[in-house]
Amino acid sequence: MQRPWRNQLRLSNIGKDYALRAAELAPNDAEAHLSVAISYVKMSLILGSREKMEASRKVKAAVDRAISLDPHNDLAWHVFGPLA
């Protein structure tokens, strides 16, 4: 029997891969970079401690990029809040 968190992790990785691809295809789109950050945030709920630390660095980098592209993006600032 497959554990439920494994399926969550598999689906989260698929979502993250799509978000990374979007950010790669549209490097000047704040929403694309924000989707990367949100993907990592959602994944961090099911990751171990070491992976959470790595994910938090990636979230910070993606949110910083999104804010630099669109400083008026409220959702980016909301995601950035706990990281500050």
C-alpha distances in whole Angstrom, upper triangle without the diagonal:
4,6,9,12,11,11,15,16,15,17,20,21,21,24,25,26,28,30,31,32,34,36,36,38,40,41,43,41,40,38,36,36,35,32,31,31,29,26,27,27,24,22,24,22,19,20,21,25,26,25,26,29,29,28,31,33,32,32,36,37,36,37,41,41,40,43,45,45,45,47,47,43,42,38,39,41,38,35,38,39,37,37,41
4,6,9,7,8,11,12,12,14,16,17,18,20,21,22,24,26,27,28,30,32,33,34,36,37,40,37,37,34,32,32,31,28,27,28,26,23,23,24,21,18,20,19,15,17,18,22,23,21,23,26,26,24,27,30,29,29,32,33,32,34,37,37,36,39,41,41,42,43,43,39,39,35,35,37,35,32,34,36,33,34,37
4,6,6,7,9,10,11,13,15,16,18,19,20,22,24,25,26,28,30,31,32,34,35,36,38,36,35,32,31,31,29,26,25,26,24,21,21,21,18,16,17,15,12,14,15,19,21,19,20,23,24,22,25,28,26,26,30,31,30,31,35,35,35,37,40,39,40,41,41,37,36,32,33,35,32,29,32,33,30,31,34
4,5,5,6,9,10,11,12,14,16,17,18,20,22,23,24,26,27,29,30,32,33,34,36,34,32,30,28,28,27,24,23,23,21,18,19,19,15,14,16,13,11,13,15,19,21,19,19,23,23,21,23,26,25,24,28,29,28,29,32,33,32,34,37,37,37,38,38,34,33,29,30,32,29,27,29,30,28,29,32
4,5,5,6,8,10,10,12,14,15,16,18,20,21,22,24,25,26,28,30,31,31,34,31,30,27,26,25,24,21,20,20,18,16,15,15,13,10,12,10,7,9,12,15,17,15,15,19,19,17,20,23,21,21,25,26,25,26,29,30,29,32,34,34,34,35,35,32,31,27,27,29,27,24,26,27,25,25,29
4,5,5,6,9,10,11,12,14,15,16,19,20,21,23,24,26,27,29,30,31,33,31,30,28,26,25,25,22,20,21,19,16,16,17,14,11,13,12,9,10,13,16,17,15,16,20,19,17,20,23,21,22,25,26,25,27,30,30,30,32,35,34,35,36,36,33,32,28,28,31,28,25,28,29,27,27,31
4,5,5,6,8,10,11,12,14,15,17,18,20,21,23,24,26,27,29,30,32,30,29,26,24,25,24,20,20,20,18,15,16,17,14,12,14,14,11,13,16,19,20,17,18,22,21,19,22,24,22,22,26,27,25,26,30,30,29,32,34,34,34,35,35,32,31,27,28,30,28,25,28,29,27,28,31
4,5,5,6,9,10,10,12,14,15,16,18,20,21,22,24,26,27,28,30,27,26,23,22,22,20,17,17,17,15,12,13,13,10,8,11,10,8,10,14,17,18,15,15,19,19,16,19,21,19,19,23,24,22,23,27,27,26,28,31,31,31,32,32,28,28,24,24,26,24,21,24,26,24,24,28
4,5,5,6,9,10,10,12,14,15,16,18,20,21,22,24,25,26,28,26,25,23,21,20,20,17,15,16,14,11,11,12,10,7,10,10,7,8,11,15,15,12,13,16,16,13,16,19,17,17,21,22,20,22,25,25,25,27,30,29,30,31,32,28,28,24,24,26,24,21,23,25,23,23,27
4,5,5,6,9,10,11,13,14,15,17,19,20,21,23,24,25,28,26,25,23,21,21,20,17,16,17,16,12,13,15,12,10,13,13,11,12,15,18,18,15,16,19,18,16,19,21,19,19,23,23,21,23,26,26,25,29,31,30,31,32,33,29,29,25,25,28,26,23,25,28,26,26,29
4,5,5,6,9,10,11,12,14,15,17,19,20,21,23,24,26,24,23,20,18,19,18,15,14,16,14,11,12,14,11,9,13,13,12,13,17,20,20,16,17,20,19,16,19,21,18,18,22,22,20,22,25,25,24,27,29,28,28,30,30,27,27,23,23,26,24,21,24,26,25,25,28
4,5,5,6,9,10,10,12,14,15,16,18,20,21,22,24,22,21,18,16,16,15,12,11,12,11,7,8,10,8,6,10,10,10,11,14,17,17,14,14,17,15,13,15,17,15,14,18,19,17,18,22,21,21,23,26,25,26,27,28,24,24,20,20,23,21,18,20,23,21,21,25
4,5,5,6,9,10,10,12,14,15,16,18,20,20,23,21,21,19,16,16,16,13,11,13,12,8,9,12,10,8,11,13,11,11,15,17,17,13,14,17,15,12,15,17,14,14,18,18,16,19,22,21,21,24,26,25,26,28,29,25,25,22,21,24,23,19,22,24,23,22,26
4,5,5,6,9,10,11,12,14,15,17,18,20,22,20,20,18,15,16,16,13,12,14,13,10,11,14,12,11,14,16,15,15,18,21,20,17,18,20,18,15,18,20,16,17,20,20,17,20,23,22,21,24,26,25,26,28,29,25,26,22,22,25,24,21,23,26,25,24,28
4,5,5,6,9,10,11,12,14,15,16,18,20,18,17,14,12,13,13,9,9,11,10,7,9,12,10,10,13,14,14,15,19,21,21,17,17,19,17,14,17,18,15,14,18,18,15,17,20,19,18,21,23,22,23,25,25,21,22,18,18,22,21,18,20,23,22,22,25
4,5,5,6,8,10,11,12,14,15,16,18,16,16,14,11,11,11,8,6,9,9,5,7,10,10,9,12,14,14,14,17,19,18,14,14,16,14,11,14,15,11,11,15,15,12,14,17,16,16,19,21,20,21,23,24,20,21,18,17,20,19,16,18,21,20,19,23
4,5,5,6,9,10,10,12,14,15,18,16,17,15,12,12,13,10,9,12,12,9,10,14,13,12,15,17,17,16,19,21,20,16,17,19,16,14,17,17,13,14,17,16,14,17,19,18,17,21,22,21,23,25,26,23,24,21,19,23,23,19,21,24,24,23,26
4,5,5,6,9,10,10,12,14,16,14,15,13,10,11,12,9,9,12,12,9,12,15,14,14,17,19,19,19,22,24,23,19,20,22,19,16,19,19,15,15,19,17,14,17,19,17,17,20,22,20,21,24,24,21,22,19,19,22,22,19,21,25,25,23,26
4,5,5,6,9,10,10,11,14,12,12,10,7,8,9,6,5,9,9,7,10,12,12,13,15,18,18,18,21,23,22,18,18,20,17,14,16,16,13,12,15,14,11,13,16,14,13,17,18,16,18,20,21,18,19,16,15,18,19,16,18,21,21,20,23
4,5,5,6,9,10,10,13,12,12,11,8,8,10,8,6,9,11,9,10,14,14,14,16,19,19,18,21,22,21,17,18,19,16,13,15,15,11,12,14,13,10,13,15,13,13,17,18,16,18,21,22,19,21,18,16,20,20,17,18,22,22,20,23
4,5,5,6,8,10,13,12,14,12,9,10,12,10,9,13,14,12,14,17,17,17,19,22,22,22,25,26,24,21,21,22,19,17,19,19,15,15,18,16,13,16,18,15,15,19,19,18,19,22,24,21,23,20,19,22,23,20,22,25,26,24,26
4,5,5,6,8,10,9,11,9,6,8,10,9,9,12,13,12,14,17,17,18,20,23,23,23,26,27,26,23,22,23,21,18,20,19,15,15,18,16,12,15,17,14,13,17,17,15,16,20,21,18,20,18,16,20,21,19,20,24,25,23,25
4,6,5,5,8,7,8,8,5,5,9,8,7,11,12,12,14,16,17,18,20,22,23,23,25,26,25,21,21,21,19,16,18,17,13,13,15,12,9,12,13,10,10,14,14,12,14,17,19,16,19,17,15,18,19,17,18,22,23,21,23
4,6,6,9,10,12,12,8,9,12,12,10,14,16,15,16,19,20,20,22,25,25,24,27,27,26,22,23,23,20,18,20,18,15,16,17,14,12,15,16,12,13,17,16,14,17,20,22,20,22,20,18,22,23,20,21,25,26,23,25
4,6,9,9,12,12,9,11,14,13,13,16,18,17,19,21,22,22,24,27,28,27,30,31,29,26,26,26,23,21,23,22,18,19,20,17,15,17,18,15,15,18,18,15,17,21,22,20,23,21,19,23,24,22,23,27,28,26,28
4,6,5,9,9,7,9,12,12,12,15,17,17,18,21,22,22,24,27,28,28,31,31,30,26,26,26,24,21,22,21,18,18,19,16,13,15,16,12,12,15,14,12,14,17,19,17,20,19,17,20,22,20,21,25,26,24,26
4,6,8,10,8,8,11,12,12,14,16,17,18,20,22,22,24,27,28,27,30,30,28,25,25,24,22,20,20,19,16,16,16,13,11,13,13,9,10,13,12,10,12,16,18,16,19,18,16,19,21,19,19,23,24,22,24
4,6,9,8,9,11,13,13,15,17,18,20,21,23,24,25,28,30,29,32,32,30,27,27,26,24,22,22,20,17,17,17,14,12,13,13,9,9,11,10,7,9,13,15,14,17,17,15,17,20,19,19,22,24,22,23
4,5,5,7,9,10,11,13,15,16,18,19,21,22,24,26,28,28,30,30,29,26,25,26,23,21,21,20,17,16,16,14,11,12,13,9,8,10,10,7,8,12,13,11,15,14,12,16,18,17,17,21,23,21,22
4,5,5,6,9,10,11,12,14,16,17,18,20,21,24,26,26,28,28,27,25,23,23,21,19,18,18,15,13,14,12,9,9,10,7,4,7,8,5,6,9,10,8,11,11,9,12,14,13,13,17,19,18,19
4,5,5,6,9,10,10,12,14,15,16,18,20,22,24,24,27,27,27,24,22,23,21,18,18,18,15,13,15,14,10,10,12,10,7,10,12,9,9,12,12,9,11,9,9,12,13,12,14,17,19,18,20
4,5,5,7,9,10,11,13,15,16,17,19,21,23,23,26,26,25,22,21,22,20,17,17,17,14,13,14,13,9,10,12,10,8,12,13,11,11,14,15,12,15,12,11,15,16,14,15,19,20,19,21
4,5,5,7,9,10,11,13,15,16,17,20,21,21,24,24,23,20,19,19,17,14,14,14,10,9,11,9,5,7,9,7,5,9,10,9,11,13,14,12,14,12,9,13,14,12,13,16,17,16,18
4,5,5,6,9,10,11,12,14,15,18,20,20,23,23,22,19,18,18,17,14,13,14,11,9,10,10,6,6,9,8,6,9,11,10,10,12,13,9,11,8,6,10,11,9,10,13,15,14,16
4,5,5,6,9,10,10,12,14,16,18,18,21,22,22,19,17,19,17,13,14,15,12,10,12,12,8,9,12,11,9,12,15,14,14,16,16,12,14,10,10,13,13,11,13,16,17,16,19
4,6,5,6,9,10,11,12,15,16,16,19,20,19,16,15,16,14,10,11,12,8,7,10,10,6,8,11,10,10,13,15,14,15,17,18,15,16,13,11,14,15,11,13,16,16,15,18
4,5,5,6,9,10,11,13,15,15,18,18,17,14,13,13,12,9,9,10,7,4,7,8,5,6,10,10,9,11,14,14,15,16,17,13,14,11,9,12,11,8,9,13,13,11,14
4,5,5,6,9,10,11,14,14,17,18,18,15,13,15,14,10,11,13,10,7,10,12,9,9,13,13,11,14,16,16,16,17,17,14,14,10,9,12,11,8,10,13,13,13,16
4,5,5,6,9,11,12,12,16,17,17,14,12,15,13,10,11,13,10,8,12,13,10,11,15,15,14,16,19,19,19,20,21,17,17,14,13,16,15,11,14,16,16,15,19
4,5,5,6,9,10,10,13,14,13,10,9,11,10,6,8,10,7,6,10,11,10,11,14,15,14,17,19,19,20,21,22,18,18,15,13,16,15,11,13,15,14,13,17
4,5,5,7,10,10,13,13,14,11,9,11,11,7,7,11,9,7,10,12,11,11,14,16,15,16,19,20,20,20,21,17,17,13,12,14,12,9,11,13,11,11,15
4,5,6,8,10,13,14,16,12,10,13,13,10,11,14,12,10,14,16,14,14,18,19,17,19,22,22,22,23,23,19,18,15,15,17,14,11,14,16,14,15,18
4,5,6,6,10,12,13,9,8,12,11,8,10,13,12,11,14,16,14,15,19,20,19,21,24,24,24,25,26,22,22,18,17,19,17,14,16,18,16,16,20
4,5,5,8,9,10,7,5,9,9,7,8,11,11,10,13,15,15,15,18,20,19,21,24,25,25,25,26,23,22,18,17,19,17,13,15,16,14,14,17
4,6,9,10,12,10,8,12,13,10,11,15,15,13,16,19,18,18,21,23,22,23,26,27,27,27,27,24,23,19,19,20,18,15,17,17,15,15,19
4,7,10,12,9,9,13,13,11,13,16,16,15,18,20,20,20,23,25,24,26,29,29,30,30,30,27,26,22,22,23,21,18,20,21,18,19,22
4,7,8,6,6,10,10,9,11,14,14,14,17,19,19,20,22,24,24,26,28,29,29,30,31,27,27,23,22,24,22,18,20,21,18,18,21
4,6,5,6,9,10,10,12,15,15,16,18,20,21,22,24,26,26,28,30,31,32,32,33,30,29,26,25,26,24,21,21,22,19,18,22
4,5,5,6,9,10,11,13,15,15,17,19,20,21,23,25,25,27,29,30,31,31,32,29,28,25,24,25,23,20,20,21,17,16,19
4,5,5,7,9,10,11,13,14,16,17,19,20,22,23,25,26,28,29,31,31,32,30,29,26,24,25,24,21,20,22,19,17,20
4,5,5,6,9,10,11,12,14,16,16,18,20,21,22,24,26,27,28,29,30,27,27,24,22,23,22,19,19,21,18,16,20
4,5,5,6,9,10,10,12,14,15,16,18,20,21,22,24,25,26,26,28,25,24,21,19,20,19,15,16,17,14,13,16
4,5,5,7,9,10,11,13,15,15,17,19,20,21,23,25,26,25,27,25,24,22,19,20,19,16,15,17,14,12,15
4,5,5,7,9,10,11,13,14,16,17,19,20,21,23,25,25,27,24,24,22,19,20,20,16,16,18,16,13,16
4,5,5,6,9,10,10,12,14,15,16,18,20,21,22,23,24,21,21,18,16,18,17,13,14,16,14,12,15
4,5,5,6,9,10,10,12,14,15,16,18,20,21,20,22,20,19,17,14,15,15,11,11,13,10,8,11
4,5,5,6,9,10,11,12,14,15,17,19,20,20,22,20,20,18,15,16,16,13,12,14,13,9,12
4,5,5,6,9,10,11,12,14,15,17,18,19,21,19,19,17,14,16,16,12,12,15,14,11,14
4,5,5,6,8,10,10,12,14,15,16,17,18,16,16,13,10,12,12,9,8,12,11,9,12
4,6,5,6,9,10,10,12,14,15,15,17,15,15,14,10,11,12,9,7,10,10,7,9
4,6,5,6,9,10,11,12,14,15,17,16,17,15,12,13,15,12,10,13,14,11,12
4,5,5,6,9,10,11,12,13,16,13,15,13,9,12,13,10,10,13,14,12,14
4,5,5,6,8,10,10,11,13,10,11,10,6,8,10,7,6,10,11,10,11
4,5,5,6,9,10,10,13,11,13,12,8,9,12,10,8,11,13,10,11
4,5,5,6,9,10,13,11,14,13,10,11,14,12,11,15,16,14,14
4,5,5,6,8,10,8,11,10,7,9,12,11,10,14,16,14,15
4,5,5,5,8,7,9,10,6,7,11,10,9,12,15,13,13
4,6,6,10,10,13,13,10,11,14,14,12,15,18,16,15
4,6,9,9,12,13,10,12,15,15,14,17,20,18,18
4,5,6,9,11,9,10,13,14,13,16,19,18,18
4,6,8,10,8,8,12,13,12,14,17,16,15
4,6,9,8,8,11,13,13,14,18,18,17
4,6,5,7,9,10,11,13,16,16,16
4,5,5,6,9,10,11,14,15,15
4,5,5,6,8,10,12,13,14
4,5,5,6,9,11,11,12
4,5,5,6,9,10,10
4,5,5,8,10,11
4,6,7,8,10
4,6,5,6
4,5,6
4,6
4
